[in-house]
């Protein structure tokens, strides 16, 4: 008895906690199926489906059927009939008790063949659209053929295209089971690539950049332009390279008319450190300047002196640091994962600088004396100026005596 009472109590507790389970409301759809002229279509099988269920009914002679479906669901209705078809399902969102009309059309189909001057084209794309909606999308087989499924009779827009060929596009009337052939024409267009460096404003043309498409490479002119002849309707990858620049690849589809594509590239990121002087007296400062690949000053770059961090560049890209010992010292700049090539600054003792200055002064004085002597000795070959004057006086005296 106790066990039974315990079970009853648990059941009552569960019913109190869980409460009553609300059943989903059902509504009735009144569906009318009509042909292109608005005439009712009987014996059409309607299948209504929703998340978690479906129901099927057949239209009566007046073209009507009643479908019981869950309220507020999204319901999709498909139509099946021996003579009629609908290209796409009929969809009702947030369904309620209502009347709907579904249009159907007589059945038809299309066999499409695609050829060029050499015969059938395999892999040509066929697209048939009706009222802006795509109905058929297929590729031709090895015989250049596409056979559509059963579709509505009516007016379509057909497009036939393949890479390297001009597109064939025109209206197509499906009046039953029809056959059509389309001949495609090969073609190519002139495509211009304009390569520029968009670090600058406005972007500057890049000369001598190489543009490669497939196995063809052309080089840009001074205005950054390079021209290629490329088959129409092809999807290509164009790779742009230039020494000192980051490689850039762009994917484009070539249209059926000439077009220009802009491709922006930039120099490969780099860092450079430069010292104001290559020799510094020990204990004195050296001024360092850090620039990037464009010569722009770089702030916040870390400077190391012989592997030791000595500070960061200021807003002007400059750091001033002391050289504390004699000999060669290596300086390197780093920032954002970049590292400059090292440079060397020599530290010299003050006495060495004095000796060097004195030697330089003595050398300059010696050079000056030599220059003066050279100037003084200018005259007749083998004679000084004084000797020449005395010789002239002697010759004049002897001539006077002889006279």
C-alpha positions in Angstrom: 0.0 0.0 0.0 2.8 2.4 0.9 4.5 1.8 -2.4 1.3 2.3 -4.3 0.6 5.6 -2.4 4.2 6.7 -3.1 3.8 6.1 -6.9 0.5 8.0 -6.9 2.0 10.9 -5.1 5.0 11.1 -7.6 2.5 11.0 -10.5 0.5 13.8 -9.0 3.7 15.9 -8.3 4.9 15.4 -11.9 1.5 16.5 -13.3 1.7 19.6 -11.1 5.2 20.5 -12.1 5.0 19.7 -15.8 1.5 21.1 -16.3 -0.7 20.2 -19.2 1.0 19.7 -22.6 -0.5 22.2 -25.1 -1.4 20.6 -28.5 -0.4 22.6 -31.6 -3.3 24.2 -33.4 -4.2 22.9 -36.8 -5.6 25.0 -39.6 -7.1 24.2 -43.0 -5.7 25.4 -46.2 -8.0 25.6 -49.2 -5.9 25.1 -52.2 -7.0 25.7 -55.8 -4.8 24.4 -58.7 -5.2 26.2 -62.1 -3.5 26.1 -65.5 -2.0 29.0 -67.4 -5.5 30.0 -68.6 -6.9 29.9 -65.1 -8.9 26.7 -65.6 -9.1 24.3 -62.6 -6.9 21.2 -62.7 -8.3 18.1 -61.1 -6.5 14.9 -60.1 -3.4 16.9 -59.0 -1.7 15.3 -56.1 -0.7 18.0 -53.5 1.9 17.2 -50.9 2.3 19.7 -48.0 5.4 19.3 -45.9 6.7 21.1 -42.8 9.3 20.6 -40.1 8.4 17.2 -38.7 5.5 16.2 -40.9 3.6 16.1 -44.2 0.2 15.4 -45.6 -1.1 14.6 -49.1 -4.4 15.3 -50.8 -5.7 15.2 -54.4 -7.7 18.0 -56.1 -11.3 17.4 -57.1 -12.8 18.2 -60.5 -13.0 21.9 -59.4 -9.3 21.9 -58.8 -9.6 22.3 -55.0 -8.2 20.3 -52.1 -8.2 20.9 -48.3 -4.9 20.5 -46.4 -4.8 20.4 -42.6 -1.4 21.8 -41.5 0.0 23.1 -38.2 -0.6 26.8 -37.6 2.3 29.3 -38.0 4.5 26.7 -39.7 6.3 27.2 -43.0 4.6 24.8 -45.4 5.9 23.7 -48.8 3.4 22.4 -51.3 4.5 20.3 -54.3 2.2 19.4 -57.2 2.3 16.1 -59.2 0.1 15.5 -62.2 0.4 13.4 -65.4 0.0 16.4 -67.7 1.0 19.4 -65.6 4.0 20.5 -63.7 5.2 23.4 -61.6 8.9 24.4 -61.8 9.2 25.2 -58.2 7.4 24.3 -55.0 4.8 26.7 -53.5 5.8 28.0 -50.1 3.6 29.6 -47.4 5.3 31.1 -44.3 3.5 31.5 -41.0 0.6 29.5 -42.3 -3.0 30.3 -41.2 -6.5 29.2 -42.3 -6.5 30.7 -45.8 -7.2 30.1 -49.5 -4.3 29.8 -51.9 -4.1 29.4 -55.7 -1.2 27.4 -57.3 -0.4 27.9 -61.0 0.7 24.9 -63.1 1.6 24.6 -66.7 1.7 21.8 -69.4 4.7 19.6 -69.3 7.6 20.2 -71.7 11.4 19.6 -72.0 14.4 20.9 -74.0 17.3 19.0 -75.6 20.2 21.5 -76.1 23.3 20.8 -78.2 26.3 23.1 -78.3 28.9 23.1 -81.0 31.8 25.2 -82.5 33.5 25.1 -85.9 35.1 21.8 -84.9 32.0 20.0 -83.6 30.4 19.3 -80.1 31.6 21.3 -77.1 31.9 19.4 -73.9 31.5 21.3 -70.6 29.5 24.2 -71.9 27.3 25.7 -69.2 23.5 25.9 -69.9 21.3 28.2 -67.8 17.6 28.6 -68.4 15.6 31.2 -66.4 12.0 32.0 -66.2 10.8 35.4 -64.9 14.2 36.0 -63.4 14.3 32.6 -61.6 16.8 30.0 -62.6 15.1 26.7 -63.6 17.9 24.7 -65.4 21.6 24.7 -64.8 23.7 22.0 -66.4 26.9 21.3 -68.4 27.0 19.6 -71.8 28.3 16.0 -71.9 30.9 14.6 -74.3 28.4 14.9 -77.1 27.8 18.6 -76.4 24.3 17.7 -75.1 22.1 18.8 -72.2 18.7 17.1 -71.8 16.5 18.9 -69.3 14.1 17.3 -66.8 10.4 17.9 -67.4 9.7 21.6 -67.1 6.8 24.0 -67.6 6.0 25.0 -71.1 6.5 28.7 -71.6 9.0 31.5 -72.2 12.5 31.2 -70.9 15.8 33.0 -71.2 18.7 30.7 -72.1 22.4 31.5 -71.8 25.1 29.2 -73.2 28.7 29.9 -72.4 32.2 28.3 -72.0 35.6 29.8 -71.2 37.2 31.1 -74.4 33.9 31.6 -76.2 31.5 34.4 -76.6 28.2 33.8 -74.7 25.1 32.9 -76.7 22.0 34.3 -74.9 18.5 34.7 -76.3 14.8 34.0 -75.5 13.6 30.3 -75.8 10.0 29.1 -76.1 9.4 25.7 -74.7 6.2 24.6 -76.6 6.6 20.9 -75.8 9.6 18.6 -76.1 11.9 20.8 -78.2 15.5 20.6 -79.6 17.9 23.5 -80.1 21.5 23.8 -81.3 23.8 26.7 -80.4 27.1 27.4 -82.1 29.7 29.3 -80.0 32.4 31.5 -81.3 35.9 31.7 -79.9 37.2 35.1 -78.9 39.7 37.1 -76.9 40.0 40.7 -75.6 42.6 43.1 -74.7 43.0 43.4 -70.9 45.1 46.1 -69.4 46.6 45.9 -65.9 47.6 49.1 -64.2 50.2 48.5 -61.4 50.6 51.2 -58.7 52.1 51.7 -55.3 49.2 52.8 -53.1 51.5 53.7 -50.2 51.4 57.1 -51.8 48.3 59.4 -52.2 47.6 59.4 -55.1 49.0 56.0 -55.9 52.1 56.1 -58.0 52.6 53.9 -61.2 55.2 51.1 -60.8 57.5 50.7 -63.8 59.1 47.4 -64.8 56.7 45.3 -62.7 56.1 41.9 -64.2 52.5 40.7 -64.8 52.2 37.0 -65.4 49.0 35.3 -66.6 49.4 31.6 -67.4 52.7 31.3 -69.3 52.7 34.9 -70.5 54.6 37.7 -68.8 54.6 41.4 -69.7 56.4 44.3 -68.1 54.7 47.5 -67.1 55.7 50.8 -68.8 56.4 54.1 -67.1 52.7 54.7 -66.5 52.4 51.3 -64.8 50.4 49.8 -67.6 50.8 46.3 -69.1 48.6 44.8 -71.8 47.7 41.2 -72.6 45.4 39.4 -75.0 43.3 36.9 -73.0 40.4 34.5 -74.1 37.0 35.8 -73.1 35.0 34.3 -70.1 38.0 32.8 -68.5 38.8 32.9 -64.8 42.5 33.8 -64.4 45.1 34.5 -61.8 47.4 37.4 -62.5 50.6 37.6 -60.5 52.5 40.9 -60.2 56.1 40.8 -59.1 58.9 43.4 -58.9 62.2 43.3 -57.1 61.9 44.9 -53.7 58.1 44.6 -53.7 55.7 42.1 -52.1 54.3 39.6 -54.7 50.5 40.1 -55.4 48.1 37.7 -57.0 44.6 38.7 -58.1 41.9 36.5 -59.4 39.6 38.0 -62.1 37.1 36.8 -64.7 37.8 38.1 -68.2 34.7 39.7 -69.7 33.7 39.9 -73.4 35.0 43.4 -73.8 38.3 45.2 -73.1 38.8 46.2 -69.5 41.3 47.7 -67.1 42.2 46.1 -63.8 44.0 48.1 -61.1 46.6 46.1 -59.0 48.2 47.8 -56.0 51.5 46.6 -54.7 53.8 47.8 -51.9 57.5 47.5 -51.2 58.7 44.6 -49.0 58.7 45.8 -45.4 62.2 46.7 -44.2 64.1 48.7 -41.6 67.2 50.9 -41.9 69.3 52.5 -39.3 71.8 55.3 -40.1 74.4 57.1 -37.8 75.2 60.8 -38.2 78.9 59.9 -37.9 80.9 56.8 -38.2 83.6 57.7 -35.6 82.7 59.1 -32.1 85.0 60.1 -29.2 84.5 57.6 -26.3 81.9 59.1 -23.9 80.2 61.2 -26.5 76.8 60.7 -28.2 76.0 59.4 -31.7 72.7 60.4 -33.4 70.8 57.5 -35.0 67.9 57.7 -37.4 65.6 54.8 -38.3 63.6 54.7 -41.6 61.3 52.1 -43.3 61.3 50.8 -46.9 60.0 54.1 -48.1 62.5 56.3 -46.2 59.8 57.4 -43.8 61.0 57.9 -40.2 60.0 55.1 -37.8 59.1 56.0 -34.2 59.2 53.4 -31.4 62.0 51.3 -33.0 64.2 49.5 -30.5 67.9 50.2 -30.9 70.5 47.7 -29.6 74.2 48.5 -29.1 76.4 45.4 -29.2 73.3 43.4 -28.3 72.1 45.6 -25.4 68.9 47.6 -25.6 69.7 51.3 -25.4 66.3 52.8 -26.1 63.6 53.5 -28.7 63.4 56.2 -31.4 61.3 59.2 -30.7 58.4 60.6 -32.9 61.0 61.9 -35.4 62.6 58.4 -35.7 65.7 59.5 -33.8 67.6 58.1 -30.9 70.8 59.7 -29.4 73.0 57.3 -27.4 76.6 57.4 -26.0 79.5 55.3 -27.2 81.2 54.2 -24.0 84.2 52.2 -25.3 86.9 52.3 -27.9 86.7 50.1 -31.0 83.9 49.0 -33.3 80.3 48.9 -32.0 77.4 47.2 -33.8 74.0 49.0 -33.9 70.7 47.3 -35.0 67.1 48.6 -35.1 64.0 46.3 -34.7 60.3 46.8 -34.7 57.2 44.7 -35.6 59.2 41.7 -36.3 61.6 43.5 -38.7 65.3 43.9 -38.1 67.7 46.3 -39.9 71.1 45.4 -41.3 73.7 46.2 -38.6 75.9 49.3 -38.9 79.2 49.9 -37.2 80.3 53.0 -35.3 83.9 53.3 -34.1 84.7 54.6 -30.7 88.0 56.5 -30.4 89.9 57.8 -27.4 90.3 61.6 -27.0 94.1 61.3 -27.3 93.8 59.4 -30.5 91.6 62.1 -31.9 94.3 64.7 -30.9 97.0 62.8 -32.6 94.9 62.3 -35.6 94.1 66.0 -35.8 97.8 66.9 -35.4 98.8 64.5 -38.1 96.1 65.9 -40.4 97.4 69.5 -39.7 101.0 68.5 -40.4 100.0 66.8 -43.6 98.0 69.9 -44.7 101.0 72.2 -44.0 103.4 69.9 -45.9 101.0 69.9 -48.8 100.8 73.7 -48.7 104.6 74.1 -48.7 104.9 71.7 -51.6 102.3 73.7 -53.5 104.3 77.0 -52.9 107.5 75.4 -54.0 105.9 74.2 -57.2 104.6 77.6 -57.9 108.1 79.2 -57.3 109.8 76.7 -59.6 107.6 77.4 -62.6 109.8 78.7 -65.5 112.1 77.5 -68.2 113.2 73.9 -68.0 116.3 73.5 -65.8 116.4 77.2 -64.7 115.2 79.2 -61.8 113.9 82.7 -62.4 117.0 84.3 -61.0 119.3 82.3 -63.2 117.4 83.2 -66.3 117.6 86.9 -65.6 121.4 86.8 -65.0 121.9 84.8 -68.2 120.0 87.4 -70.2 122.1 90.2 -68.7 125.4 88.4 -69.7 124.3 87.8 -73.2 123.2 91.4 -73.6 126.7 92.7 -72.4 128.6 90.5 -74.8 126.5 91.6 -77.7 127.1 95.2 -76.8 130.9 94.7 -76.6 131.0 93.0 -80.0 129.0 95.8 -81.5 
